[in-house]
Amino acid sequence: MKLMKRRNTEDSRQRMKSNQIESGQSMKRQELLHQDITQQILDAFHYVYKQLGYGFLEKVYENSLIHVLRQNGLDVKQQVPIDVYFEDVQVGHYFTDVIVNGAVILELKSAEVLQDADEAQLINYLRASQIEVGLLLNFGKRPKFKRKFFTNDRKCTRIEN
């Protein structure tokens, strides 16, 4: 029985490997959308966390991160409005924490742990805007981030930004 499971696992690995080779993409080497910008943001995120540590309000981290990102030459906008439409009717109006270079939404948190709702909030911002990449940055007891994307070809809501 163990031999059979091992063989099935090995077969699965082979199939996954051949699928990657056939498509010409390796998971490790596949380039991420806006990877250069997100890497600069993550470097700044870790720098701010090392300087300030845990325990400040979200706004303190937001202002500090924005300061560092601007020092690094990135275009940063705070509290950018996003309108949400349903069947061509505006049904909501939200504000993102930060947008960097018009390409990456940042949702900042200062919580002990991230909740599913935090992740859903970022994904919904991506769905309601033309921006395809977002980072959820938590300045919690330990710094943590999640990278999310929602490509424009998958969006079915009206986009007006």
C-alpha positions as CSV (number, residue, x, y, z in Angstrom):
1,M,0.0,0.0,0.0
2,K,2.8,2.5,0.9
3,L,4.5,1.6,-2.4
4,M,1.4,2.4,-4.4
5,K,1.0,5.8,-2.6
6,R,4.6,6.7,-3.2
7,R,4.3,5.8,-6.9
8,N,1.1,7.9,-7.3
9,T,2.8,10.9,-5.6
10,E,5.8,10.4,-7.9
11,D,3.5,10.2,-10.9
12,S,1.8,13.5,-9.9
13,R,5.1,15.2,-9.5
14,Q,6.2,14.1,-12.9
15,R,3.0,15.3,-14.5
16,M,3.3,18.7,-12.8
17,K,6.9,18.9,-13.9
18,S,6.1,18.1,-17.5
19,N,3.2,20.6,-17.5
20,Q,5.6,23.3,-16.4
21,I,8.1,22.3,-19.1
22,E,5.4,22.1,-21.8
23,S,4.0,25.6,-21.0
24,G,7.6,26.9,-20.8
25,Q,7.1,28.2,-17.3
26,S,8.9,27.3,-14.1
27,M,7.1,28.3,-10.9
28,K,10.3,29.6,-9.4
29,R,11.4,31.6,-12.4
30,Q,8.0,32.9,-13.5
31,E,8.0,36.6,-13.4
32,L,5.4,38.3,-11.3
33,L,3.3,41.2,-12.5
34,H,5.0,44.5,-11.2
35,Q,7.6,42.4,-9.4
36,D,10.1,45.3,-9.3
37,I,7.6,47.7,-7.6
38,T,6.4,45.1,-5.1
39,Q,9.9,44.2,-4.2
40,Q,10.7,47.8,-3.4
41,I,7.5,48.1,-1.4
42,L,8.4,44.9,0.6
43,D,11.9,46.2,1.3
44,A,10.4,49.5,2.6
45,F,7.8,47.5,4.6
46,H,10.6,45.5,6.4
47,Y,12.7,48.6,6.9
48,V,9.8,50.5,8.6
49,Y,9.0,47.5,10.7
50,K,12.6,47.2,11.9
51,Q,12.7,50.8,12.8
52,L,9.4,51.1,14.6
53,G,8.7,47.6,15.8
54,Y,5.2,46.4,16.9
55,G,2.4,48.4,18.6
56,F,1.8,51.6,16.8
57,L,-1.5,52.6,15.1
58,E,-1.9,51.7,11.4
59,K,-1.7,55.4,10.5
60,V,1.8,55.7,11.9
61,Y,3.0,52.8,9.8
62,E,1.2,54.1,6.7
63,N,2.8,57.6,7.0
64,S,6.3,56.1,7.7
65,L,6.0,53.7,4.7
66,I,4.9,56.4,2.4
67,H,7.8,58.6,3.5
68,V,10.3,55.7,2.7
69,L,8.6,54.9,-0.6
70,R,8.7,58.5,-1.8
71,Q,12.4,58.8,-0.7
72,N,13.0,55.8,-3.1
73,G,11.4,57.7,-6.0
74,L,8.0,56.0,-6.1
75,D,4.8,57.8,-6.9
76,V,2.6,57.3,-3.8
77,K,-1.1,58.3,-3.3
78,Q,-3.0,58.0,0.0
79,Q,-6.7,57.3,0.5
80,V,-7.6,57.0,-3.2
81,P,-11.3,56.7,-3.8
82,I,-12.7,53.6,-5.6
83,D,-16.3,53.5,-6.7
84,V,-18.1,50.1,-6.8
85,Y,-20.7,49.5,-9.5
86,F,-23.4,46.8,-9.8
87,E,-25.4,46.7,-13.1
88,D,-24.1,50.2,-14.0
89,V,-25.3,51.7,-10.7
90,Q,-22.8,53.0,-8.1
91,V,-23.4,51.0,-5.0
92,G,-20.4,51.8,-2.9
93,H,-17.5,54.2,-2.4
94,Y,-14.3,53.1,-0.7
95,F,-10.8,54.4,0.0
96,T,-7.7,52.4,-0.5
97,D,-4.9,53.0,2.0
98,V,-2.2,53.5,-0.6
99,I,-1.6,53.2,-4.3
100,V,2.0,53.0,-5.6
101,N,3.0,54.0,-9.1
102,G,-0.7,53.6,-10.1
103,A,0.0,49.9,-10.3
104,V,-0.1,48.4,-6.8
105,I,-2.7,48.8,-4.0
106,L,-1.5,48.6,-0.5
107,E,-3.8,47.6,2.3
108,L,-2.1,48.1,5.7
109,K,-3.0,46.5,9.0
110,S,-1.6,46.7,12.5
111,A,-3.1,43.6,14.0
112,E,-1.9,40.5,15.9
113,V,-3.1,38.3,13.1
114,L,-4.6,38.8,9.6
115,Q,-8.2,37.9,9.2
116,D,-9.9,36.5,6.0
117,A,-11.9,39.7,5.8
118,D,-8.6,41.7,5.4
119,E,-7.7,39.6,2.4
120,A,-11.2,39.9,1.0
121,Q,-11.1,43.6,1.4
122,L,-7.9,43.8,-0.8
123,I,-9.3,41.5,-3.4
124,N,-12.5,43.6,-3.6
125,Y,-10.4,46.7,-4.1
126,L,-8.6,45.0,-7.0
127,R,-11.9,43.8,-8.5
128,A,-13.4,47.3,-8.4
129,S,-10.4,49.1,-9.9
130,Q,-8.1,48.8,-12.9
131,I,-5.2,47.8,-10.7
132,E,-4.3,44.2,-10.8
133,V,-1.8,43.7,-8.0
134,G,-2.2,44.3,-4.3
135,L,-0.2,43.8,-1.1
136,L,-1.7,43.2,2.3
137,L,0.9,44.4,4.8
138,N,0.5,43.6,8.5
139,F,2.7,45.4,11.0
140,G,1.7,42.8,13.7
141,K,3.8,41.1,16.3
142,R,5.7,39.7,13.3
143,P,5.7,41.5,10.0
144,K,3.6,39.6,7.4
145,F,2.5,40.2,3.9
146,K,0.2,38.6,1.3
147,R,0.5,39.4,-2.4
148,K,-2.8,39.2,-4.4
149,F,-3.6,39.7,-8.0
150,F,-6.8,40.0,-10.0
151,T,-6.3,40.5,-13.7
152,N,-8.5,42.9,-15.6
153,D,-9.6,40.2,-18.0
154,R,-11.3,38.4,-15.1
155,K,-13.2,41.5,-13.9
156,C,-16.9,41.9,-14.7
157,T,-17.6,45.1,-12.8
158,R,-17.6,48.5,-14.4
159,I,-14.3,50.2,-13.9
160,E,-14.1,54.0,-13.5
161,N,-11.0,55.5,-11.9
